Amino acid sequence: MKVSLTGTAETLLATLCARAVDARSPHPLLGDTSAAEVVERLDYDFAKLRVTPATAVGIALRARLFDRWVRAFLADHPESTVLHLGCGLDSRVLRIAPGPGVRWFDVDQPEVAELRARVYPERAGHRVLGASVADEDWLALVPADRPVLVVAEGLAMYLGEEEGPALLRALVRRFPLGGQVVFDSYSRAVVRMSGPLPVLRETGARMRWGVDDPRELPDLVPGLRLVESVKAYETADPGDHRRLPLGLRLRLLLDTRVLARLPVTRRVGHISRFAF
Ligand SMILES: C[S@@+](CC[C@H](N)C(=O)[O-])C[C@H]1O[C@@H](n2cnc3c(N)ncnc32)[C@H](O)[C@@H]1O
């Protein structure tokens, strides 16, 4: 299947490829086998994105944390709505396999939604919406009669500095029964210096919204409360490094024992869970 995405839409191929690399490795941390199958089916030059085994470890650990938070929310709210924003070709809905009381919306830009519909079969209780989340009209398509979980992995940094908080305010306004919002963010310095990253150079995408400290957000979004925040280098479980070959093991130890503690690197990114 030919893929002709550009810009921010094309970046989904890097995270998809990373999950495929993890799934194909002898030591998967996420084990998303459908990512590996989808990569096989797409006619696209994945090599140009230069996804390394170390990147794959980082993306797999991040996705695993998101999945855990989604499962925990759905265990507490078996009747709920999930909005998976900037879903790309992530198979999260298949990994989680939500129960019949869950309405799940995968939302991404129209060209991605169109590709997604060709790649994955339809599922009961699951809908794909093609829209920019920076434009609030799509929210009217989502019923507001249940608690909501909003999940946005690898999306926030591609929104504008005003668009990110505006989206959060629109979500809080739309769902009177409340819910949670889970997303990852990079610091302003990382966003500023991100230009040379191969995924951005090759796709033409640009990171725009940086968040130095997730505790800043409730000031910009009335009603939002930070529940927990995990630093980008702290997503591994204590035993994870033992499952990896030596090179990756050392790399993960460097991340978790050194970069996670150095003042310059420890706050480069966060994965945060908010409630409202
Ligand atoms: C790095 S990819 C992450 C994709 C997916 N979450 C994953 O982890 O594989 C960024 C995604 O955000 C989407 N995106 C960027 N800006 C968007 C917007 N304004 N509205 C909807 N989706 C957007 C892109 O199309 C792309 O699918």
The ligand as an ORCA input file, in Angstrom:
! r2SCAN-3c Opt
* xyz 0 1
  C       4.559     11.386     16.029
  S       3.001     10.985     15.315
  C       2.301      9.997     16.625
  C       1.253      9.074     16.123
  C       0.737      8.081     17.159
  N       0.210      8.726     18.328
  C       1.838      7.126     17.556
  O       2.283      7.172     18.715
  O       2.248      6.360     16.692
  C       2.103     12.526     15.429
  C       0.656     12.380     14.981
  O      -0.050     13.565     15.322
  C      -0.912     13.875     14.250
  N      -1.229     15.300     14.296
  C      -0.376     16.346     14.275
  N      -1.048     17.506     14.315
  C      -2.373     17.172     14.375
  C      -3.563     17.915     14.432
  N      -3.546     19.268     14.451
  N      -4.742     17.264     14.479
  C      -4.786     15.915     14.472
  N      -3.681     15.143     14.424
  C      -2.485     15.767     14.368
  C      -0.126     13.497     13.021
  O      -0.937     13.403     11.874
  C       0.502     12.188     13.479
  O      -0.340     11.087     13.212
*
